[in-house]
Amino acid sequence: MRLLYLISLFSFIHFVYGATLPEQVNDTSGCNGLEHCPVDANAVPSKTVVSTFGSKKAKLTNAQRLMCGLPLEAPRRATGVERRAPEPSSTPIITRSGVLQVRNSNNNEVIGYLSAITEEGIYTLDSALMNAAIIETSALPSTTQASGLRLTISGSDIGPNSPILGLVQGRDNVDTDIRVGSYNYLYFGGVALPGTAAGSLPTISDNSYTNSTLISRAVETDVWDINFATEETSATWINSMFGGATTYFFVQGDILYAGGDVPAFSNEYGAPVTPVTLRFIS
């Protein structure tokens, strides 16, 4: 009886903690070498997304209404509110809207856009501009280059509960860091408010990939750098111990990834990988 008890106890510990699990081997044989198996279109209903490109449903300012040839809205009268003396106005923050264009790093050809359509909560690549996700960010009008930006997405099939475009720890990652010599990778996913501040470490937070797969993963949100003059867009992932990591973008199948070592990812997952760059087209 004592022996049976010890065997049962060992089995329980092994199941819960994985104490003696062998080194992880990522078997992609059933996915033709892809890290992410495409969803079988015959197995699930296809997703339908009404593109909001050029027709974002939002309350327009009077300036925007004039640009669209619409009548001005009448001013609203405040009731029961004490009038204050006018204060000097500071430089206003403006919201810039656009799409993320994806280009092949090898020849600079446009291969698509960050799509409003996701797979398991992961943003995908789509060749059609009409399917592009609408991206918004805020900056001063005079800003030509900004770091640590927050990007939000509207009109995607994720819905409004995870509006922030963030980077999400990959399914097979052995830790939260990306670096040379590691195949660790990051998905593009939706993250719920409040997100993470610029320079923050990876944080377990509500995100679209976890909500779809029930696999808990760390995220970072305010990682984006944009040169508004050249439209070049990059990101800096913050590692748990070594600070900002050089972050590369690449595509496999129709999934857009970020990581620290593209060849290491390619060696781990045998399907073709295309290094890419991003541009914020407003």
Secondary structure by P-SEA (a helix, b strand, c coil): caaaaaaaaaaaaaaacccccccccccccccccccccccccccccbbbbccccccccccccaaaaaaaccccccbbbbccbbbbccccccbbbbbbbbbbbbbccccccccccccccccccbbbbbcccccccbbbbbbccccccccbbbbbbcccccccccccbbbbbccccccccccccccccccbbbbccccccccccccccccccccccccccccccccccccccccccbbbbbcccccccccccccccccccccccaaaaaaacccbbbbbbbbbcc
